[in-house]
């Protein structure tokens, strides 16, 4: 709830990370999630979820 921070890795539309981000955010948590492509995560940013770029496949 309020005051808690949640880190979710592996965001992707239709994936579990994306599905979990919204309920935690609605319950007052500060939510951070990671995305390989920030453009594809704009729906999360617009909702107030903080998105960090994380691409483990490029050097």
Buried (B, 14 or more C-beta within 10 A) or exposed (E): EEEEEBEBEBBBEEEEBBEBBBEBBEEEBBBBBBBBEBEEBEEBEEEEBBBEEEEEEEE
